[in-house]
């Protein structure tokens, strides 16, 4: 038998915080999927289909994670290590999201007076007051990453043509 609690401001805050955490994890996951596509050469950009070079470019965030882990063995394939790092991080994000989803549903189901309308109001509040700014920040970060990716590809393409000192 589940216990029920009366709806209070504190309970609404807890629901809003959990809802925000869920959406922020979705944003983080989107960023890490972007990293994976960039690092595996699957990222589609305006320049990516115009070049004939290796399209695998690992963003600095992933490279820094490898450095923070420490030394890798000489026999290890660096590409594989990067992919593993990203996949492990994505798994961790999935677990966190599942946990927050579970907590949110448990909290919601334990409240007596919660209605669909109240839940929609929580969603709207979280969307307007925190998700929109975080979404803008994510879009900005991804635009810069895409620019850096294209720049790397163009530089590789230029070097592929073996320029002379005068070019």
C-alpha positions as YAML, in Angstrom:
chain: A
units: angstrom
residues:
- id: 1
  name: UNK
  ca: [0.00, 0.00, 0.00]
- id: 2
  name: UNK
  ca: [1.44, 3.33, -0.99]
- id: 3
  name: UNK
  ca: [1.37, 6.33, 1.26]
- id: 4
  name: UNK
  ca: [-0.02, 9.56, -0.07]
- id: 5
  name: UNK
  ca: [0.96, 13.09, 0.76]
- id: 6
  name: UNK
  ca: [-0.97, 16.31, 0.46]
- id: 7
  name: UNK
  ca: [0.15, 18.65, -2.28]
- id: 8
  name: UNK
  ca: [2.36, 21.46, -0.96]
- id: 9
  name: UNK
  ca: [4.71, 24.04, -2.41]
- id: 10
  name: UNK
  ca: [7.68, 21.95, -1.28]
- id: 11
  name: UNK
  ca: [6.33, 18.90, -3.09]
- id: 12
  name: UNK
  ca: [5.77, 20.96, -6.24]
- id: 13
  name: UNK
  ca: [9.35, 22.27, -6.00]
- id: 14
  name: UNK
  ca: [10.66, 18.72, -5.72]
- id: 15
  name: UNK
  ca: [8.70, 17.68, -8.80]
- id: 16
  name: UNK
  ca: [9.94, 20.71, -10.74]
- id: 17
  name: UNK
  ca: [13.55, 20.00, -9.77]
- id: 18
  name: UNK
  ca: [13.25, 16.38, -10.85]
- id: 19
  name: UNK
  ca: [11.62, 17.43, -14.13]
- id: 20
  name: UNK
  ca: [14.47, 19.89, -14.71]
- id: 21
  name: UNK
  ca: [17.10, 17.23, -14.00]
- id: 22
  name: UNK
  ca: [15.46, 14.89, -16.51]
- id: 23
  name: UNK
  ca: [15.51, 17.50, -19.26]
- id: 24
  name: UNK
  ca: [19.07, 18.59, -18.48]
- id: 25
  name: UNK
  ca: [20.22, 15.00, -18.80]
- id: 26
  name: UNK
  ca: [18.51, 14.86, -22.20]
- id: 27
  name: UNK
  ca: [20.50, 17.94, -23.20]
- id: 28
  name: UNK
  ca: [23.73, 16.44, -21.92]
- id: 29
  name: UNK
  ca: [22.98, 13.24, -23.80]
- id: 30
  name: UNK
  ca: [22.39, 15.21, -27.00]
- id: 31
  name: UNK
  ca: [25.81, 16.83, -26.57]
- id: 32
  name: UNK
  ca: [27.55, 13.50, -25.99]
- id: 33
  name: UNK
  ca: [25.86, 11.96, -29.02]
- id: 34
  name: UNK
  ca: [27.21, 14.95, -30.96]
- id: 35
  name: UNK
  ca: [30.68, 14.14, -29.58]
- id: 36
  name: UNK
  ca: [30.30, 10.52, -30.67]
- id: 37
  name: UNK
  ca: [29.22, 11.46, -34.19]
- id: 38
  name: UNK
  ca: [32.10, 13.90, -34.47]
- id: 39
  name: UNK
  ca: [34.64, 11.40, -33.21]
- id: 40
  name: UNK
  ca: [33.42, 8.58, -35.42]
- id: 41
  name: UNK
  ca: [33.16, 10.77, -38.53]
- id: 42
  name: UNK
  ca: [29.37, 10.46, -38.76]
- id: 43
  name: UNK
  ca: [28.63, 14.14, -38.13]
- id: 44
  name: UNK
  ca: [26.89, 15.75, -41.09]
- id: 45
  name: UNK
  ca: [27.83, 19.39, -41.60]
- id: 46
  name: UNK
  ca: [28.01, 21.79, -44.50]
- id: 47
  name: UNK
  ca: [31.67, 20.89, -45.08]
- id: 48
  name: UNK
  ca: [31.77, 17.23, -44.10]
- id: 49
  name: UNK
  ca: [30.52, 15.86, -47.41]
- id: 50
  name: UNK
  ca: [32.86, 18.08, -49.46]
- id: 51
  name: UNK
  ca: [36.11, 16.63, -48.14]
- id: 52
  name: UNK
  ca: [37.99, 13.43, -48.83]
- id: 53
  name: UNK
  ca: [39.82, 13.25, -45.50]
- id: 54
  name: UNK
  ca: [39.43, 11.32, -42.27]
- id: 55
  name: UNK
  ca: [36.31, 12.87, -40.75]
- id: 56
  name: UNK
  ca: [36.93, 11.62, -37.21]
- id: 57
  name: UNK
  ca: [37.51, 14.59, -34.92]
- id: 58
  name: UNK
  ca: [37.25, 14.12, -31.16]
- id: 59
  name: UNK
  ca: [36.19, 17.28, -29.31]
- id: 60
  name: UNK
  ca: [38.46, 18.58, -26.56]
- id: 61
  name: UNK
  ca: [36.02, 17.51, -23.83]
- id: 62
  name: UNK
  ca: [36.53, 13.86, -24.79]
- id: 63
  name: UNK
  ca: [40.27, 14.27, -25.21]
- id: 64
  name: UNK
  ca: [40.48, 15.87, -21.76]
- id: 65
  name: UNK
  ca: [38.56, 12.95, -20.26]
- id: 66
  name: UNK
  ca: [41.17, 10.60, -21.69]
- id: 67
  name: UNK
  ca: [43.92, 12.73, -20.18]
- id: 68
  name: UNK
  ca: [42.18, 12.73, -16.80]
- id: 69
  name: UNK
  ca: [41.98, 8.93, -16.88]
- id: 70
  name: UNK
  ca: [45.70, 8.82, -17.25]
- id: 71
  name: UNK
  ca: [48.07, 6.87, -19.38]
- id: 72
  name: UNK
  ca: [46.71, 4.38, -21.88]
- id: 73
  name: UNK
  ca: [48.64, 1.32, -22.95]
- id: 74
  name: UNK
  ca: [50.65, 1.58, -26.14]
- id: 75
  name: UNK
  ca: [48.73, -1.27, -27.70]
- id: 76
  name: UNK
  ca: [45.38, 0.42, -27.09]
- id: 77
  name: UNK
  ca: [43.60, 1.88, -30.08]
- id: 78
  name: UNK
  ca: [43.07, 5.54, -29.16]
- id: 79
  name: UNK
  ca: [39.97, 5.73, -31.36]
- id: 80
  name: UNK
  ca: [38.45, 2.77, -29.53]
- id: 81
  name: UNK
  ca: [39.32, 4.27, -26.15]
- id: 82
  name: UNK
  ca: [37.58, 7.54, -27.08]
- id: 83
  name: UNK
  ca: [34.50, 5.64, -28.25]
- id: 84
  name: UNK
  ca: [34.45, 3.62, -25.05]
- id: 85
  name: UNK
  ca: [34.70, 6.78, -22.94]
- id: 86
  name: UNK
  ca: [31.72, 8.31, -24.75]
- id: 87
  name: UNK
  ca: [29.63, 5.14, -24.62]
- id: 88
  name: UNK
  ca: [30.30, 4.74, -20.89]
- id: 89
  name: UNK
  ca: [29.32, 8.35, -20.28]
- id: 90
  name: UNK
  ca: [26.12, 7.89, -22.30]
- id: 91
  name: UNK
  ca: [25.28, 4.78, -20.27]
- id: 92
  name: UNK
  ca: [25.84, 6.76, -17.07]
- id: 93
  name: UNK
  ca: [23.50, 9.48, -18.33]
- id: 94
  name: UNK
  ca: [20.85, 6.88, -19.22]
- id: 95
  name: UNK
  ca: [21.05, 5.43, -15.71]
- id: 96
  name: UNK
  ca: [20.70, 8.87, -14.14]
- id: 97
  name: UNK
  ca: [17.72, 9.67, -16.34]
- id: 98
  name: UNK
  ca: [16.04, 6.39, -15.44]
- id: 99
  name: UNK
  ca: [16.62, 7.13, -11.75]
- id: 100
  name: UNK
  ca: [15.17, 10.64, -12.03]
- id: 101
  name: UNK
  ca: [12.21, 9.33, -14.05]
- id: 102
  name: UNK
  ca: [11.57, 6.76, -11.33]
- id: 103
  name: UNK
  ca: [11.86, 9.37, -8.55]
- id: 104
  name: UNK
  ca: [9.57, 11.75, -10.43]
- id: 105
  name: UNK
  ca: [6.90, 9.10, -10.97]
- id: 106
  name: UNK
  ca: [7.16, 7.90, -7.37]
- id: 107
  name: UNK
  ca: [6.82, 11.45, -6.08]
- id: 108
  name: UNK
  ca: [3.95, 12.22, -8.46]
- id: 109
  name: UNK
  ca: [2.09, 9.03, -7.57]
- id: 110
  name: UNK
  ca: [2.51, 9.67, -3.86]
- id: 111
  name: UNK
  ca: [0.75, 13.02, -4.07]
- id: 112
  name: UNK
  ca: [-2.99, 12.98, -3.56]
- id: 113
  name: UNK
  ca: [-4.08, 16.17, -5.25]
- id: 114
  name: UNK
  ca: [-1.90, 16.23, -8.34]
- id: 115
  name: UNK
  ca: [-3.81, 16.58, -11.57]
- id: 116
  name: UNK
  ca: [-2.78, 16.52, -15.19]
- id: 117
  name: UNK
  ca: [-3.24, 20.30, -15.24]
- id: 118
  name: UNK
  ca: [-0.84, 20.78, -12.32]
- id: 119
  name: UNK
  ca: [1.69, 18.52, -13.99]
- id: 120
  name: UNK
  ca: [1.42, 20.60, -17.18]
- id: 121
  name: UNK
  ca: [1.94, 23.77, -15.16]
- id: 122
  name: UNK
  ca: [5.11, 22.29, -13.64]
- id: 123
  name: UNK
  ca: [6.33, 21.37, -17.11]
- id: 124
  name: UNK
  ca: [5.60, 24.87, -18.44]
- id: 125
  name: UNK
  ca: [7.30, 26.52, -15.46]
- id: 126
  name: UNK
  ca: [10.44, 24.41, -15.84]
- id: 127
  name: UNK
  ca: [10.45, 24.96, -19.60]
- id: 128
  name: UNK
  ca: [10.18, 28.74, -19.36]
- id: 129
  name: UNK
  ca: [12.46, 29.38, -16.42]
- id: 130
  name: UNK
  ca: [15.32, 26.99, -16.90]
- id: 131
  name: UNK
  ca: [15.12, 24.81, -19.97]
- id: 132
  name: UNK
  ca: [15.02, 27.59, -22.56]
- id: 133
  name: UNK
  ca: [18.26, 29.21, -21.31]
- id: 134
  name: UNK
  ca: [20.01, 25.83, -21.07]
- id: 135
  name: UNK
  ca: [18.77, 24.93, -24.55]
- id: 136
  name: UNK
  ca: [20.17, 28.17, -25.94]
- id: 137
  name: UNK
  ca: [23.50, 27.50, -24.26]
- id: 138
  name: UNK
  ca: [23.58, 23.96, -25.67]
- id: 139
  name: UNK
  ca: [22.76, 25.16, -29.18]
- id: 140
  name: UNK
  ca: [25.53, 27.76, -28.93]
- id: 141
  name: UNK
  ca: [28.03, 25.16, -27.74]
- id: 142
  name: UNK
  ca: [27.07, 22.74, -30.50]
- id: 143
  name: UNK
  ca: [27.37, 25.49, -33.13]
- id: 144
  name: UNK
  ca: [30.91, 26.22, -31.95]
- id: 145
  name: UNK
  ca: [31.75, 22.51, -31.94]
- id: 146
  name: UNK
  ca: [30.40, 22.18, -35.47]
- id: 147
  name: UNK
  ca: [32.46, 25.17, -36.57]
- id: 148
  name: UNK
  ca: [35.59, 23.62, -35.01]
- id: 149
  name: UNK
  ca: [34.78, 20.31, -36.68]
- id: 150
  name: UNK
  ca: [34.44, 21.93, -40.10]
- id: 151
  name: UNK
  ca: [37.65, 23.89, -39.53]
- id: 152
  name: UNK
  ca: [39.53, 20.67, -38.74]
- id: 153
  name: UNK
  ca: [38.18, 18.99, -41.87]
- id: 154
  name: UNK
  ca: [39.11, 21.95, -44.07]
- id: 155
  name: UNK
  ca: [42.59, 22.08, -42.59]
- id: 156
  name: UNK
  ca: [43.04, 18.35, -43.24]
- id: 157
  name: UNK
  ca: [41.79, 18.79, -46.80]
- id: 158
  name: UNK
  ca: [44.23, 21.65, -47.35]
- id: 159
  name: UNK
  ca: [47.13, 19.59, -45.98]
- id: 160
  name: UNK
  ca: [46.11, 16.64, -48.14]
- id: 161
  name: UNK
  ca: [46.95, 18.71, -51.22]
- id: 162
  name: UNK
  ca: [50.50, 19.18, -49.91]
- id: 163
  name: UNK
  ca: [50.69, 22.96, -50.17]
- id: 164
  name: UNK
  ca: [53.97, 24.66, -50.91]
- id: 165
  name: UNK
  ca: [55.47, 27.43, -48.81]
- id: 166
  name: UNK
  ca: [53.90, 29.97, -51.16]
- id: 167
  name: UNK
  ca: [50.33, 28.74, -50.69]
...
